[in-house]
Amino acid sequence: MDAAVSLEEVVAERAGAVGVVRLNRPQALNALSYGVMEKLVTALEVFDADPEVHCLLLAGSERAFAAGADIKELEGATPVDMLRSGQMERWGRLRRLKKPLVAAVSGFALGGGCELAMCCDMVVASESAVFGQPEIDIGVMPGAGGTQRLTRAVGKVLAMEMVLAGRRLSAREALAYGLVNKVVPVEAWYDEALALAETVAKKAPLAAQLAKECVSRALDMDLETALDYERRMFYLLFASSDQKEGMKAFREKRKAAFTGS
């Protein structure tokens, strides 16, 4: 990897056309404090604005992707404190990332960690990964999309069990319920996720961004509105150089040289 930049509890580095952001707070199982979330989101935004980066990868450690929020920050908080913290706005900034975002998940992905994985567009999980929303056990509930994204991903009854009873899903269960794309051996969790991100990074960048946007909006629109939106994005890509290059390369039976223009 090249162009590594240390941000203390968050490390950002380039791996070719992939922008990699890694949580680096092992003593707290990568708990998502206000500071960590700000650094994480900022690092992803920097890569999102970099024309040399075509896909994003978010990873934790082998032991923990992220074990949830930082309870020390939240224990004595008031509603006003929560409003002023800006934490939920940081989650909103994640939703506005344009480039595809892959999660490399190993170990604990609980509470905010599970919500963080669900914010990503694709998830590669190690066999040790565990997903859950245990906020009910500390007197609260998911607040960063857990009740909404989880229900859309796994269905109402399982989401209810996870949110109300604290049920956790193993990696294999998460795969069966559509929460992750693939499950790999623990020793391969990061490499497999990076390989997926590298595959996406080789595709036409503008097409990948617009396709991501269409898929992301699919569940938020009625079918007719969604089809109309998809059609307009499809037409728009015919103004790109990549469309001309991609179709010419196909006709000439060679690999396309996409430029993102």
C-alpha positions as CSV (number, residue, x, y, z in Angstrom):
1,M,0.0,0.0,0.0
2,D,1.1,3.5,-0.6
3,A,0.4,7.1,0.6
4,A,-0.3,6.0,4.2
5,V,-1.5,8.8,6.5
6,S,-1.8,8.3,10.2
7,L,-4.8,9.9,11.9
8,E,-4.1,8.2,15.3
9,E,-7.2,6.2,15.9
10,V,-8.0,6.1,12.2
11,V,-5.5,5.2,9.5
12,A,-6.1,6.2,5.8
13,E,-4.0,4.9,3.0
14,R,-4.1,4.4,-0.8
15,A,-4.0,0.9,-2.3
16,G,-3.8,1.8,-5.9
17,A,-7.3,3.0,-6.9
18,V,-8.8,2.0,-3.6
19,G,-9.0,4.4,-0.6
20,V,-8.6,2.4,2.6
21,V,-9.7,3.7,6.0
22,R,-9.0,1.5,9.0
23,L,-10.2,1.9,12.5
24,N,-7.2,1.7,14.9
25,R,-8.5,1.8,18.5
26,P,-7.8,-1.8,19.6
27,Q,-7.9,-1.0,23.4
28,A,-11.6,0.0,23.0
29,L,-12.5,-2.6,20.3
30,N,-12.8,0.3,17.8
31,A,-15.6,1.9,19.7
32,L,-17.0,4.8,17.7
33,S,-16.3,7.9,19.8
34,Y,-17.2,11.3,18.5
35,G,-13.6,11.9,17.6
36,V,-13.2,8.5,15.8
37,M,-16.3,9.1,13.8
38,E,-15.2,12.5,12.7
39,K,-11.8,11.2,11.6
40,L,-13.4,8.2,9.9
41,V,-15.9,10.2,7.9
42,T,-13.4,12.9,7.0
43,A,-10.9,10.4,5.7
44,L,-13.6,8.7,3.6
45,E,-14.7,12.1,2.2
46,V,-11.1,13.0,1.2
47,F,-10.9,9.7,-0.8
48,D,-14.4,10.3,-2.2
49,A,-13.1,13.6,-3.6
50,D,-9.9,12.2,-5.0
51,P,-10.2,11.5,-8.8
52,E,-7.5,8.8,-8.5
53,V,-9.6,6.8,-6.1
54,H,-12.4,4.7,-7.6
55,C,-13.6,2.6,-4.6
56,L,-13.5,2.9,-0.8
57,L,-12.7,0.2,1.8
58,L,-13.6,0.5,5.5
59,A,-12.0,-2.0,7.9
60,G,-11.4,-2.6,11.6
61,S,-9.1,-5.2,13.1
62,E,-9.3,-9.0,13.2
63,R,-10.8,-8.9,16.7
64,A,-13.4,-6.1,16.1
65,F,-14.8,-4.1,13.2
66,A,-16.4,-1.9,15.8
67,A,-18.0,-2.9,19.1
68,G,-20.4,0.0,19.2
69,A,-20.5,3.6,20.5
70,D,-18.2,4.9,23.2
71,I,-20.4,4.4,26.3
72,K,-18.2,6.7,28.4
73,E,-19.2,9.6,26.2
74,L,-22.9,8.7,26.3
75,E,-23.5,7.7,29.9
76,G,-24.2,11.2,31.3
77,A,-25.4,12.8,28.1
78,T,-28.6,14.8,27.9
79,P,-30.8,15.2,24.8
80,V,-29.2,18.6,24.3
81,D,-25.7,17.1,24.5
82,M,-26.7,14.5,21.9
83,L,-28.0,17.2,19.6
84,R,-24.9,19.4,19.9
85,S,-22.5,16.5,19.5
86,G,-23.1,16.3,15.7
87,Q,-22.7,12.6,15.8
88,M,-25.8,11.8,13.8
89,E,-24.8,14.4,11.2
90,R,-21.6,12.4,10.7
91,W,-23.7,9.3,9.8
92,G,-25.5,11.5,7.3
93,R,-22.2,12.4,5.7
94,L,-21.5,8.7,5.2
95,R,-24.8,8.3,3.2
96,R,-23.7,11.1,0.9
97,L,-20.4,9.4,-0.2
98,K,-20.6,8.9,-4.0
99,K,-18.1,6.1,-4.5
100,P,-18.8,2.5,-3.7
101,L,-17.9,1.6,-0.2
102,V,-16.8,-2.0,0.8
103,A,-16.7,-3.1,4.5
104,A,-14.1,-5.6,5.7
105,V,-15.6,-7.0,8.9
106,S,-14.0,-9.4,11.3
107,G,-14.9,-10.0,14.9
108,F,-17.5,-7.8,16.7
109,A,-19.8,-5.6,14.6
110,L,-22.2,-4.6,17.3
111,G,-24.5,-1.6,17.9
112,G,-22.9,1.3,16.0
113,G,-20.5,-1.2,14.4
114,C,-23.3,-3.1,12.9
115,E,-24.9,0.1,11.7
116,L,-21.6,1.2,10.2
117,A,-21.3,-2.1,8.3
118,M,-24.9,-1.6,7.0
119,C,-23.9,1.9,5.8
120,C,-21.5,0.3,3.4
121,D,-22.5,-0.9,-0.1
122,M,-21.0,-4.4,0.2
123,V,-19.7,-6.4,3.2
124,V,-17.1,-9.1,3.3
125,A,-17.1,-10.9,6.6
126,S,-14.7,-13.3,8.3
127,E,-15.9,-16.5,9.9
128,S,-15.5,-14.8,13.3
129,A,-17.8,-11.9,12.5
130,V,-20.7,-11.3,14.8
131,F,-23.5,-8.8,14.0
132,G,-26.0,-7.4,16.5
133,Q,-27.9,-4.4,17.9
134,P,-27.6,-4.9,21.7
135,E,-28.5,-1.3,22.6
136,I,-31.6,-2.5,24.5
137,D,-29.3,-4.0,27.1
138,I,-28.0,-0.6,28.1
139,G,-31.4,1.1,28.2
140,V,-31.5,2.6,24.7
141,M,-32.2,1.6,21.1
142,P,-30.3,1.9,17.8
143,G,-30.0,5.5,16.7
144,A,-27.9,5.5,13.6
145,G,-30.1,3.5,11.2
146,G,-30.2,0.2,13.0
147,T,-33.9,-0.2,13.2
148,Q,-34.4,0.9,9.6
149,R,-31.5,-0.7,7.6
150,L,-31.7,-3.9,9.6
151,T,-35.4,-4.3,8.9
152,R,-34.8,-3.7,5.1
153,A,-32.0,-6.2,5.1
154,V,-33.3,-9.1,7.1
155,G,-37.0,-8.5,7.4
156,K,-39.3,-7.4,10.3
157,V,-39.4,-10.4,12.6
158,L,-35.7,-11.0,12.7
159,A,-35.0,-7.3,13.1
160,M,-37.4,-7.2,16.0
161,E,-35.6,-10.1,17.7
162,M,-32.2,-8.5,17.2
163,V,-33.4,-5.1,18.4
164,L,-35.7,-6.2,21.3
165,A,-34.1,-9.4,22.5
166,G,-30.5,-8.7,21.6
167,R,-30.0,-11.7,19.3
168,R,-26.7,-11.7,17.5
169,L,-26.0,-13.2,14.1
170,S,-23.0,-15.3,13.2
171,A,-21.2,-14.6,9.9
172,R,-23.0,-17.5,8.3
173,E,-26.4,-16.4,9.6
174,A,-25.7,-12.9,8.3
175,L,-24.9,-14.3,4.9
176,A,-28.1,-16.4,4.8
177,Y,-30.2,-13.4,5.7
178,G,-28.5,-11.1,3.2
179,L,-26.6,-8.9,5.5
180,V,-23.2,-9.6,4.0
181,N,-22.0,-10.6,0.5
182,K,-19.6,-13.3,1.4
183,V,-17.9,-15.1,4.4
184,V,-14.3,-16.0,4.2
185,P,-11.7,-17.6,6.6
186,V,-10.4,-15.3,9.3
187,E,-6.9,-15.2,7.8
188,A,-8.4,-13.9,4.5
189,W,-11.0,-11.3,5.7
190,Y,-9.0,-8.2,4.7
191,D,-7.4,-9.5,1.5
192,E,-10.8,-10.7,0.2
193,A,-12.5,-7.4,0.9
194,L,-9.6,-5.5,-0.7
195,A,-9.9,-7.8,-3.8
196,L,-13.6,-6.9,-4.1
197,A,-12.8,-3.2,-3.8
198,E,-10.1,-3.5,-6.4
199,T,-12.5,-5.3,-8.8
200,V,-15.0,-2.4,-8.4
201,A,-12.2,0.2,-8.8
202,K,-11.4,-1.2,-12.3
203,K,-15.0,-0.6,-13.5
204,A,-16.1,2.7,-15.2
205,P,-16.1,5.2,-12.3
206,L,-19.0,7.4,-13.3
207,A,-21.2,4.3,-14.1
208,A,-20.3,2.8,-10.7
209,Q,-21.2,6.0,-8.9
210,L,-24.6,6.4,-10.6
211,A,-25.4,2.7,-10.3
212,K,-24.7,2.9,-6.6
213,E,-27.0,5.8,-6.3
214,C,-29.8,4.0,-8.1
215,V,-29.5,0.8,-6.0
216,S,-29.4,2.9,-2.8
217,R,-32.6,4.7,-3.7
218,A,-34.4,1.5,-4.8
219,L,-36.2,0.9,-1.5
220,D,-37.0,4.6,-0.9
221,M,-39.1,5.0,-4.1
222,D,-42.1,3.4,-5.6
223,L,-41.3,1.2,-8.6
224,E,-42.4,3.7,-11.3
225,T,-40.4,6.6,-9.8
226,A,-37.4,4.3,-9.3
227,L,-37.5,3.1,-12.9
228,D,-37.7,6.6,-14.2
229,Y,-34.8,7.7,-12.1
230,E,-32.7,4.7,-13.3
231,R,-33.6,5.5,-16.9
232,R,-32.4,9.1,-16.6
233,M,-29.1,8.0,-15.0
234,F,-28.6,5.4,-17.8
235,Y,-29.2,8.1,-20.5
236,L,-26.8,10.5,-18.7
237,L,-23.9,8.0,-19.0
238,F,-24.1,8.4,-22.8
239,A,-22.5,11.8,-22.3
240,S,-19.4,10.2,-20.8
241,S,-16.1,9.3,-22.5
242,D,-16.2,6.0,-20.6
243,Q,-19.3,4.9,-22.3
244,K,-17.7,5.5,-25.7
245,E,-14.5,3.8,-24.6
246,G,-16.3,0.8,-23.0
247,M,-18.4,0.0,-26.0
248,K,-15.5,0.5,-28.4
249,A,-13.3,-1.8,-26.4
250,F,-16.0,-4.4,-26.3
251,R,-16.3,-4.2,-30.1
252,E,-12.6,-4.4,-30.5
253,K,-12.3,-7.3,-28.0
254,R,-9.8,-5.5,-25.7
255,K,-9.8,-4.3,-22.1
256,A,-11.4,-0.8,-21.7
257,A,-9.2,2.0,-20.4
258,F,-11.7,4.0,-18.3
259,T,-10.8,7.5,-17.2
260,G,-13.8,8.5,-15.1
261,S,-14.8,11.2,-17.6
